[in-house]
Amino acid sequence: MKKMLGAAAALAYVSVAVTALQGQQADGPKYQGGTELVRPTDYREWPFLGAGLGLTYDADRGPGAQNQPQNFSNVFVNPSSYKHFMQTGTWKDGTVFVLEIRASATGTAPNTTGRFQTGVVAIEAEVKDSKLPNGWAYYEFGRGNAIRETAAPLTGQREAGCIECHTKHTAVERTFVQFYPHLLEVAKAKGTVKAGY
Amino acid sequence: MKKMLGAAAALAYVSVAVTALQGQQADGPKYQGGTELVRPTDYREWPFLGAGLGLTYDADRGPGAQNQPQNFSNVFVNPSSYKHFMQTGTWKDGTVFVLEIRASATGTAPNTTGRFQTGVVAIEAEVKDSKLPNGWAYYEFGRGNAIRETAAPLTGQREAGCIECHTKHTAVERTFVQFYPHLLEVAKAKGTVKAGY
């Protein structure tokens, strides 16, 4: 009986420890030297929010844009923030978005006209963290074969451009939930789509 | 001390229980009435393998195909099978693939020419299970607003079509790993790409 009570206590302990870990956002942002974001190595196991093809930040890609090679964009978010959003329609402190941009190709059997994803072109991130100067910060980890393990937050004009676009054109907080259809349903149900969107 | 030993025993018990659960493939296929596959409700939290646009099964979509509305295809696999593949380059018994087909749209700020994902068009699945007559089976859960909770395995000509295409055109076993670039790297490293592919 003592053993069973001990086992029950230990189970409770494990449960509390797991909860505490979640509270500390074990899957949240990790920084090096205070401000450099460490690129998550396991983001391919995080919940996938949506993919686009040719979904660049440019409002107008200009004439001949349709003849340029198009990239896929895959968006992932850390698991605990995903669960929080599905319950509330909001992003909690410690939310980490990873944007993985991949090249595309076509002409592989059995299909001849569709496009599929190939090599990594670039990796970027957006983080919601109340300890950050602007609440949210934007990071670029580099391109192609030069993807870095950490990235400093964008600053100055480049950060201002991120903030402007992520404020003006986003459906929920500073995130493009309009491109993540199953999240948009949740935001609509919870009433968290921005007024005026 | 007794308490601590009890706690240690309980921790060991929890660890063994978790391992046993993994052994039983807690995230593997669930059947109703013996053969009807139950549609996984949490597949959006499973590892995402890749997306395509216009990546249909058709070898030739015919003239004018480029003017037809194109769908996105998102592919997910159960977590324990994903981990197994990343370690071995092979699919273990109990692997469940979910193919989620979504419509696409364009013309939403800030981008005007790219395509993003919208509503669910269809959900399909492929399962590797040594208890199945052909080792692998194929399921269609329906389309649009009529997605069913279970699906019987495809049979006859329809199953034969699946098997033929998934045998003739796939890079690893009966799966289109050529469209999941980070898995293709693993398969190449492990030497599990099919001879002749």
Boltz contact constraints between the chains, C-beta under 6 A:
constraints:
  - contact:
      token1: [A, 3]
      token2: [B, 6]
      max_distance: 6.0
  - contact:
      token1: [A, 6]
      token2: [B, 3]
      max_distance: 6.0
  - contact:
      token1: [A, 6]
      token2: [B, 6]
      max_distance: 6.0
  - contact:
      token1: [A, 6]
      token2: [B, 7]
      max_distance: 6.0
  - contact:
      token1: [A, 7]
      token2: [B, 6]
      max_distance: 6.0
  - contact:
      token1: [A, 7]
      token2: [B, 10]
      max_distance: 6.0
  - contact:
      token1: [A, 10]
      token2: [B, 7]
      max_distance: 6.0
  - contact:
      token1: [A, 10]
      token2: [B, 10]
      max_distance: 6.0
  - contact:
      token1: [A, 10]
      token2: [B, 11]
      max_distance: 6.0
  - contact:
      token1: [A, 11]
      token2: [B, 10]
      max_distance: 6.0
  - contact:
      token1: [A, 14]
      token2: [B, 14]
      max_distance: 6.0
  - contact:
      token1: [A, 45]
      token2: [B, 47]
      max_distance: 6.0
  - contact:
      token1: [A, 47]
      token2: [B, 45]
      max_distance: 6.0
  - contact:
      token1: [A, 48]
      token2: [B, 48]
      max_distance: 6.0
  - contact:
      token1: [A, 50]
      token2: [B, 117]
      max_distance: 6.0
  - contact:
      token1: [A, 51]
      token2: [B, 51]
      max_distance: 6.0
  - contact:
      token1: [A, 52]
      token2: [B, 114]
      max_distance: 6.0
  - contact:
      token1: [A, 52]
      token2: [B, 116]
      max_distance: 6.0
  - contact:
      token1: [A, 53]
      token2: [B, 53]
      max_distance: 6.0
  - contact:
      token1: [A, 53]
      token2: [B, 115]
      max_distance: 6.0
  - contact:
      token1: [A, 54]
      token2: [B, 113]
      max_distance: 6.0
  - contact:
      token1: [A, 54]
      token2: [B, 114]
      max_distance: 6.0
  - contact:
      token1: [A, 55]
      token2: [B, 111]
      max_distance: 6.0
  - contact:
      token1: [A, 55]
      token2: [B, 114]
      max_distance: 6.0
  - contact:
      token1: [A, 55]
      token2: [B, 116]
      max_distance: 6.0
  - contact:
      token1: [A, 56]
      token2: [B, 111]
      max_distance: 6.0
  - contact:
      token1: [A, 57]
      token2: [B, 110]
      max_distance: 6.0
  - contact:
      token1: [A, 59]
      token2: [B, 110]
      max_distance: 6.0
  - contact:
      token1: [A, 60]
      token2: [B, 112]
      max_distance: 6.0
  - contact:
      token1: [A, 61]
      token2: [B, 113]
      max_distance: 6.0
  - contact:
      token1: [A, 65]
      token2: [B, 113]
      max_distance: 6.0
  - contact:
      token1: [A, 108]
      token2: [B, 178]
      max_distance: 6.0
  - contact:
      token1: [A, 109]
      token2: [B, 169]
      max_distance: 6.0
  - contact:
      token1: [A, 110]
      token2: [B, 57]
      max_distance: 6.0
  - contact:
      token1: [A, 110]
      token2: [B, 59]
      max_distance: 6.0
  - contact:
      token1: [A, 110]
      token2: [B, 165]
      max_distance: 6.0
  - contact:
      token1: [A, 110]
      token2: [B, 169]
      max_distance: 6.0
  - contact:
      token1: [A, 111]
      token2: [B, 55]
      max_distance: 6.0
  - contact:
      token1: [A, 111]
      token2: [B, 56]
      max_distance: 6.0
  - contact:
      token1: [A, 112]
      token2: [B, 60]
      max_distance: 6.0
  - contact:
      token1: [A, 113]
      token2: [B, 54]
      max_distance: 6.0
  - contact:
      token1: [A, 113]
      token2: [B, 61]
      max_distance: 6.0
  - contact:
      token1: [A, 113]
      token2: [B, 65]
      max_distance: 6.0
  - contact:
      token1: [A, 114]
      token2: [B, 52]
      max_distance: 6.0
  - contact:
      token1: [A, 114]
      token2: [B, 54]
      max_distance: 6.0
  - contact:
      token1: [A, 114]
      token2: [B, 55]
      max_distance: 6.0
  - contact:
      token1: [A, 115]
      token2: [B, 53]
      max_distance: 6.0
  - contact:
      token1: [A, 116]
      token2: [B, 52]
      max_distance: 6.0
  - contact:
      token1: [A, 116]
      token2: [B, 55]
      max_distance: 6.0
  - contact:
      token1: [A, 116]
      token2: [B, 179]
      max_distance: 6.0
  - contact:
      token1: [A, 117]
      token2: [B, 50]
      max_distance: 6.0
  - contact:
      token1: [A, 117]
      token2: [B, 181]
      max_distance: 6.0
  - contact:
      token1: [A, 118]
      token2: [B, 181]
      max_distance: 6.0
  - contact:
      token1: [A, 165]
      token2: [B, 110]
      max_distance: 6.0
  - contact:
      token1: [A, 169]
      token2: [B, 109]
      max_distance: 6.0
  - contact:
      token1: [A, 169]
      token2: [B, 110]
      max_distance: 6.0
  - contact:
      token1: [A, 178]
      token2: [B, 108]
      max_distance: 6.0
  - contact:
      token1: [A, 179]
      token2: [B, 116]
      max_distance: 6.0
  - contact:
      token1: [A, 181]
      token2: [B, 117]
      max_distance: 6.0
  - contact:
      token1: [A, 181]
      token2: [B, 118]
      max_distance: 6.0
